[in-house]
Structure formats: structure tokens, C-alpha cells
């Protein structure tokens, strides 16, 4: 019963979301709740950004860093589902 009340209080999940606070697709209110991402039928825990309508996720490419010290991201295409845990 607590799961349904928590889901009703949580804001609707956007079509595109990023964990980077500098991104225009970052919505801080969504991150106050636990979010899960299912990509091609398996839950992923390393997703940095996703877009449900376009069907892609961005994940770090191993331990590789860009010149500013942030993880280098690669885009994977497939079926994306976002949900509250």
C-alpha cells in the first residue's frame, strides 16, 4: 500500500532525463525518488541519460574519461522503460 501512495506523490517520469545537473533534461524533483531503467528487457544500473520515445540510453564507456574528467558516454539503442522503484 505504501508503494502506490509513493508513486502517486512522485512526479510523472519525463520522456528524456539526465542525471547531470548541468543538462537541460535534468529534473531534480524526479531524483528524490528511486528510479529504475529497463533496457532491452534487463534492468541497468549505470544509465546516465535516457530517452524513451527515441529508444536510447547513454552509459559510461568503461573507465574512460573525457578531457574534463567526466566519464565518456556511449549511446545504446533499444527498448527503454523507466519506472519508480
HELIX and SHEET records of a PDB file:
HELIX    1   1 UNK A    2  UNK A    9  1                                   8    
HELIX    2   2 UNK A   30  UNK A   32  5                                   3    
SHEET    1   A 4 UNK A  16  UNK A  18  0                                        
SHEET    2   A 4 UNK A  47  UNK A  51 -1                                        
SHEET    3   A 4 UNK A  56  UNK A  65 -1                                        
SHEET    4   A 4 UNK A  71  UNK A  77 -1                                        
SHEET    1   B 3 UNK A  42  UNK A  44  0                                        
SHEET    2   B 3 UNK A  35  UNK A  39 -1                                        
SHEET    3   B 3 UNK A  80  UNK A  84 -1                                        
END                                                                             
